[in-house]
Structures are given as structure tokens and as C-alpha cells.
Amino acid sequence: IEKYAGKEAKAPKLNRLNGSEWQKTKSKVKGAVREIAKELLALYAKRQEERGYPFGKDTVWQREFEEAFPYEETGDQLLAIEATKEDMESEKIMDRLVCGDVGYGKTEIALRAAFKAVQDSKQVAYLCPTTILAQQIYNGFVERMKGFPVEVGILSRFQSQKEVHNTLEQLASGRMDIVVGTHRLLSKDVQFKNLGLLVV
């Protein structure tokens, strides 16, 4: 237990657990949760009705790209990769969550999915929470895509206005296949010619 201090540093209002004020608060929260659940159900029902883009089966380049991975995949990593590619090849809209500790290969799963999307002439956006992470992911993508005709770009505050303008132009025209970036990717001036995969 520690002393509470808000912005105004005034004492918070306390309610008794068996009092009417606490019951009202609980009731309001339950109502808000019900509304959120209804909205989520409606969203997921709508998504089930929509058809996604079915990506093609793995190409020779896809196999070459995957074989160039310098480490041995874990069993869980292989399962996640296969499940992701199955989702991409089906007509359902993919909404997949990949969990794992640092260093467990989540980025490699994203790389393989991104490479698969690019094989079907789709663009990929990879959204990162920080500028440093965006730079690290970008460097990893550039290194792994080396030797393949894949154009990778970055959008973050580390880029000059000229570089940003060039990246935006290439995305809109479809000359850039993959863009890694911070929340800058969510700006109104970011236009894709044919976005097929978003990694967050």
C-alpha cells in the first residue's frame, strides 16, 4: 500500500464496499463492459462475413528465403509460421497474435509473412512502438531481404523531410514493398498502392 497522489494531489474519494455509491460505480462499469463486448461481437461478425485476399502457395523464392535463416527454428516457431501462412492462404481475414519472449523469433515469423505477401505483389507495413525498435527491425529486414528484389523503407523521426517524402512517394506508387515505422505510419499522408499485410 502506498499513498495516492494524483495531478491535483487531493485525497481520492473512497466508498464502502457495501455502500450504494460502490454499487452504482460497479453497475456503470458493467454497462460499459457490455457495450464494448457488443461492439467487439459486431466487429468480429462483420469480419467473418468479409473475404480476405488468399495468398498463393509458397514459391521457390519463399523456400530459399526461409532456408537462409541462420538459426534452427523452435517447434513453436515452426507451428506459428505454418499457422500464419495457412491463414494467409485462406480467404479469411487474418487476425493473429504471436506471443513470445525477447529472442524467441517473432520477427522471423513476421519476415516470412512479409516475404510471402510481397511475392503476391502486396505491400507490408510493420508498426513499431519506438523509433529505436523501428530502426532495429528495419535493419533486420534489409539484411534478410538482401539478394531478393524487395524494396524496404522506414518512416520515423530519424529520417529527413526529403527521405520521408521519397518513402511516401514510393509507397503510393507501389515501388516500395515493405515499410517499417513508428506511429508515423498512421498519418493521413501515408498512402499505400496495395497494402496486404499489417504487422503491429
Salt bridges, closest charged atoms under 4 A:
GLU21 OE2 - LYS13 NZ 3.91
GLU35 OE2 - LYS38 NZ 3.27
ASP58 OD2 - LYS85 NZ 2.63
ASP58 OD1 - LYS116 NZ 2.69
GLU66 OE2 - LYS85 NZ 2.79
GLU66 OE1 - ARG112 NH1 3.85
GLU73 OE2 - ARG112 NH2 2.59
GLU82 OE2 - LYS85 NZ 3.91
ASP87 OD1 - LYS92 NZ 3.59
ASP87 OD2 - ARG96 NH2 2.92
GLU89 OE1 - LYS57 NZ 3.07
GLU89 OE2 - LYS116 NZ 2.78
GLU91 OE2 - ARG51 NH2 2.71
ASP95 OD2 - ARG47 NH1 3.80
GLU108 OE2 - ARG112 NE 2.76
GLU108 OE2 - ARG144 NH2 2.50
GLU143 OE2 - LYS146 NZ 2.98
GLU169 OE2 - HIS165 NE2 3.50
GLU169 OE1 - ARG175 NH2 3.99
ASP189 OD1 - ARG184 NH1 2.78
